[in-house]
Amino acid sequence: MLEIHNLSSGYGDAMVLRDFSCQIDTGKVTALMGRNGMGKTTLVKTIMGLIRAKSGRIMFDGTAIEKQPTHQISRNGMGYVPQGREIFADFTVTENLRLSLLGHEGGNVLTLQQIYDWFPILKERAEQRAGTFSGGQQQILAIARSLIGGPKMLLLDEPTEGIQPSIVHEIGVQLKRIAHETGLSILIVEQNVDMVRTLADEVLFMENGAIQERCDINAMRDDDSLLHRYLSV
């Protein structure tokens, strides 16, 4: 689904990723974990074309996307929920969702009813301004907004930041259900261990701009040594 080869990317002359390589399998939920400043957000922004790759290759579903603009990467089937959510606060839930369909005409888009079936809170508050929502409700809307375009893969950057634990668990359970029902591939950047244990099939541990370890989620449940090695300060 997603293959990255010898990718170098960063900000100006400061390279965060150097000759980075990894593969994300089709139909799996993959968690990317590591301490702050290790390059996780830089990676997902480079995949989405928000940061331009300096060199290397990003192959998504058989197509090289490292030189494509962000809107084309999205149309190719890559969904993205950024850190901070970035919903349209002055627009209603329905308006946020409909705006997300722009540029996806004729594609594998979902209906509002499908989104509402997955996230009933959004149907209940369809005409409510998004800016009046709690942080957790805004995150649910941000995820729904990305899903309505019918992506093949969803990138999530720190989706649990600032959200109460009960909502975190609810989001994790529902995303896992959606992934299993639809075959959606997910790459989630996350430091919340409970969320990762609820949602992920496998975990990649990143340090100094490179993948250092890869393990099945069951192995991480049985042995938390990798968590201490790559997340402890």
Order of alpha helices (4+ residues) and beta strands (2+ residues): beta-beta-beta-alpha-beta-beta-alpha-beta-alpha-alpha-alpha-alpha-beta-alpha-beta-alpha-beta-beta-alpha-alpha
